[in-house]
Amino acid sequence: MKLKVPQLLWYGNSELELDFPDSWDVHFLPPKGHDRPKLSPQEMARAFAEPIGTQRIEELARGKQEVVIISDDITRPTPIDEIAPFILAELKEAGISDDHIRFVVALGSHGAHDNHALRKKLGQEILERYPVYNHNPYENCTPLGKTSRGTPLAVNREVMSCDLKIGIGCIASHPQVGFGGGGKIILPGVAHIDSIDYFHREVMASAPQTTGMGNYDENVMRFDAEEAARMAGLDVKVDALFNMRGEISALFVGDPLLEHQEGVKLAKEVYASEGISGADIVVSNAFAKANEAGISILAALRSIRLPGGTIVLIMNAPEGQVTHYLLRSFGKTYGGRQYVQRTIPPSAFKVIVLNPLKDLTCVDWFGDAQSVTWAKDWGEVLEELRASYPDGAKVAVYPDATMQYLASTKSS
């Protein structure tokens, strides 16, 4: 049996073929909206012409002096170069000249982007016409007080210096806030490291049962991010949804809270996946967030037979896993403020990491280099699997476990 999973979103957007013995019980489990069509330019324009809960950007921009467009970063699949021209056209109609517009990349606690990454996200034309700044979570943030949940909010100084603030991002399943997008462009996107630390530690700890992939309605982290967006004065948010080819399949524009709520209604449907339980092998592919591939282990853990199952993580990100100043390692036994050193007990399950460009720290989200089996291509993976399961196996394949979420699991 042969299957294809998407790979290399920012490097040509291709597919990887996986083959399994015909006698194996293989379940291909994409999200429900995996084959939604790509939006046309006319459909994208309609989203800007009919914003949710606010005026058009052109109207909001009239009389404003300084404009910031806040972009999500390379860990998200959002093609800023496809979306930003609609915003820039409205700003031009409002009389805002290029020298009063800047872009700020909402890195949160991720590493700064060089121009190679920025060209992939924003395109060369934006780099030539407008200043593009990386957010620095350690310096140049303006204090705004505390949220009602106690987060000491300080936001990027350049963002706060502008009287029109527009965010561009995406809605995808998220392991903490349920669904990304919305107010997350502010917190943690352009917030100080102390704000980010408190948000991820104290706010989450206040009601952890409300958080997790696909958990949105009562999510305390979502509420805190929304409050932060209001405090920072975010005027408009643009959020995209995607199909399984990484193409924009829906677009929501408007008030940062209201457009996000509408977008999540659709996201709950299109990213929902029906998983299976008790699988001998779970193949979890990281595509939309290939450089945050640790997320893909979550679906696998809900599906794997314990003890004794095997998880195959496909983490093909040529740039490697994103630098994360809060959560990743920065030495043999230490890391960011919330880094936890982990290993995988061999008695629990086996992990095979398919990474064509192996580096020894890329698994520090969930384990260490010694607790995983390494493979550089699918042939090496299949050889390991055949040796472990000579009599056949029940297999679950998730084509993008960084974006889809398991709405349910069933025995099969």
QUIPEDA-V557685 format. One record per helix or strand of 2 or more residues. SS is the DSSP state (helix for helix, strand for strand). FROM is the first residue (numbers start at 0). TO is the last residue. If there is no record, write none. Layout:
# QUIPEDA-V557685
ss->SS from->FROM to->TO
ss->SS from->FROM to->TO
This chain:
# QUIPEDA-V557685
ss->strand from->1 to->6
ss->strand from->13 to->18
ss->strand from->24 to->27
ss->helix from->40 to->48
ss->helix from->56 to->60
ss->strand from->66 to->70
ss->helix from->79 to->92
ss->helix from->97 to->99
ss->strand from->100 to->104
ss->helix from->114 to->121
ss->helix from->123 to->128
ss->strand from->130 to->133
ss->strand from->140 to->145
ss->strand from->151 to->155
ss->helix from->156 to->159
ss->strand from->163 to->169
ss->strand from->172 to->173
ss->strand from->177 to->178
ss->helix from->181 to->184
ss->helix from->192 to->205
ss->helix from->207 to->209
ss->helix from->219 to->231
ss->strand from->235 to->241
ss->strand from->247 to->253
ss->helix from->255 to->269
ss->strand from->271 to->276
ss->strand from->280 to->284
ss->helix from->289 to->302
ss->strand from->308 to->313
ss->strand from->348 to->353
ss->helix from->368 to->370
ss->strand from->372 to->374
ss->helix from->377 to->387
ss->strand from->393 to->397
ss->strand from->404 to->410
